Amino acid sequence: METFEEIKSLIQGATSVMTKTADKLDVQSAAFKELKAQVGELEQEFARIPVDGLPSARHTVNPVASQIIESEGLERIRNGVPSTGKVTIEQGLRAAISNPDVGQDGDSAYPTPARRAGGIQGIVTPRLSILDMLSVIKTGERTYEYVVLDDYINAADYQLKEGDLKQQTDMPTKLSRAEVATIAHWLPASLQVLDDNNGLINIVSQVLSVGCRQKLEHEVLVGAGGEGKILGIVPQAQAFIATMAGPADRVGEALTDLNSAGWNASAVVMNPSDWFAIASERAETGNGQYVLGSPRDPAPASLWSAPVVTSPSMPAGQALVLDTSIVSLLDRQQVSVQLSRHDGDNFRRNLVTVLAELRSGLVLYAPAATRLVTLSV
């Protein structure tokens, strides 16, 4: 049996251990409280972590901070559960660099360059026009004069008996003249853009040149004339009154009338919409087949053996039938493109003026060799 002193010693030792244990628990509790306070501060700091260098917002979340805040380990610490304070998270791999506006939150945007086609698209391609069917007269003057027969009547007839007076034919003529007109347009361009883009000046020249030819075609067909302007073929053409109903038949009537007068009908000029109406005509009987070819295998653009030339400048609802041998273009200056830095203050502003210009006129030797027919009754 243990002595009193031994029991007293054991009690004192146990008390000492309990005291030390209580001290340690107080320290640990204080540490937990301090750790919890620090975790709260960290949570606020994580919420303020910027993404992509931008201040955080409700719709912008740092994925690492989000996982720490929502982790079970941090939740246990908040609730005072003893813990080492270690929190483990997993973050999946993702692209750190992506295309602008299509990547994930937090990615770095890289401005991927787009592929640009060379040159300028949408340029009008020159096509067969009435200009390509006319003869060309080169001239070095601004006025062209010519002599034409005026109301000539063929009076040739029999001499029935020897010694009879033979028929006399008059050959009335008149002096006519055609003026050369100038058609031009221009645009300014910086010297730098022309130097920095190889071939740009060629594209600009093509656009301006085609524009001059389109304007010339318009004036050759329907020009109203006047000082410095071209009087077109349509205003001078002879009107023809057709009797048949169909547009193709009405053109055939005018063409026949022209040939009957001794001319050679060599071209028909129509608006594209009018030609399509004729080309898309279907037979009234049978299975509704196309009269002229088909969409897959269209017939050549011609009527009654005369080629058809379409032009948006030709008035819709009308067709011009003519002998192209009695019409000529005056070529005083073909389309030319010039560049100048000495236009206004171009030199001081590093600008270049690009100018396209042509000088041309129209000669219609015999208006009687034309027919203007309305396509509908």
Secondary structure, DSSP 8 states (H G I E B T S, - for coil): ---HHHHHHHHHHHHHHHHHHHHHHHHHHHHHHHHHHHHHHHHHHHHT--BTTB--BTTB--HHHHHHHT-HHHHHHHTT---------------SEE-TTTS-TT-EE--------SS-S--------GGGGSEEEE-SSSEEEEEEE-S---------STT---------EEEEEEE-EEEEEEEEEEHHHHHHSTTHHHHHHHHHHHHHHHHHHHHHHH-B--TTS-B-HHHHS-EE----SSHHHHHHHHHHHHHHTT----EEEE-HHHHHHHHT-B-SSTT--BSS--SSS---SEETTEEEEE-TTS-TTEEEEE-GGGEEEEEEEEEEEEEES-STTHHHHTEEEEEEEEEEEEEES-GGGEEEEES--
